[in-house]
Amino acid sequence: MVDFSAAMKRVGLGAGRPLLKMNPRATMKHLLDQRRPFYEEVAAITVDTTGRTPDEVTSAVVAALRTED
């Protein structure tokens, strides 16, 4: 899971991303709003990645998987 602001920082203004060529902010918001319910429905675990480093995300995923047992 990632919030809109963090997602935009990660992808920039869509350079090299055909879906984001036209109006990247509005398109990103639409894609997040459209896809999030499906992702939440099929997810075994959810980890908020907003503001976290890759190492922090990895630790959170490992911790979440350990509690699933």
C-alpha positions as CSV (number, residue, x, y, z in Angstrom):
1,M,0.0,0.0,0.0
2,V,1.2,3.5,-0.8
3,D,-0.4,6.9,-0.6
4,F,-0.9,9.1,-3.6
5,S,1.9,11.5,-2.8
6,A,4.5,8.8,-2.3
7,A,3.4,7.0,-5.5
8,M,3.9,10.2,-7.5
9,K,7.4,10.7,-6.0
10,R,8.3,7.1,-7.1
11,V,7.1,7.5,-10.7
12,G,7.8,11.1,-11.2
13,L,5.7,12.7,-13.8
14,G,5.4,9.6,-15.9
15,A,8.6,9.7,-17.9
16,G,8.8,6.3,-19.6
17,R,5.3,5.3,-18.4
18,P,2.8,5.4,-21.3
19,L,-0.3,5.3,-19.0
20,L,0.9,8.5,-17.3
21,K,1.7,10.4,-20.5
22,M,-1.4,12.6,-20.4
23,N,-2.1,14.3,-17.0
24,P,0.0,12.1,-14.8
25,R,-1.4,13.2,-11.5
26,A,-5.0,12.7,-12.5
27,T,-4.2,9.4,-14.2
28,M,-2.3,8.1,-11.1
29,K,-5.1,9.0,-8.8
30,H,-7.6,7.3,-11.1
31,L,-5.4,4.1,-11.3
32,L,-4.9,4.0,-7.5
33,D,-8.6,4.5,-6.8
34,Q,-9.5,1.9,-9.4
35,R,-7.0,-0.8,-8.5
36,R,-6.8,-0.5,-4.7
37,P,-10.0,-2.4,-3.9
38,F,-8.9,-5.3,-6.0
39,Y,-5.4,-5.3,-4.5
40,E,-6.9,-5.3,-1.0
41,E,-9.3,-8.1,-1.9
42,V,-6.6,-10.5,-3.0
43,A,-3.9,-9.5,-0.6
44,A,-2.8,-12.0,2.0
45,I,-1.1,-9.2,3.9
46,T,-0.9,-5.5,3.5
47,V,2.1,-3.4,4.3
48,D,2.1,0.4,4.1
49,T,5.2,1.4,2.2
50,T,4.7,5.2,2.4
51,G,7.8,7.0,3.6
52,R,9.7,3.7,4.1
53,T,13.0,2.5,2.7
54,P,13.2,-0.8,0.9
55,D,14.9,-2.3,3.9
56,E,12.1,-1.1,6.2
57,V,9.4,-2.5,3.8
58,T,11.3,-5.8,3.7
59,S,11.3,-6.0,7.5
60,A,7.6,-5.1,7.7
61,V,6.8,-7.8,5.1
62,V,8.8,-10.4,7.0
63,A,7.2,-9.5,10.3
64,A,3.7,-9.6,8.8
65,L,4.4,-13.1,7.3
66,R,5.6,-14.3,10.7
67,T,2.3,-13.3,12.3
68,E,0.4,-15.2,9.6
69,D,1.6,-18.6,10.9
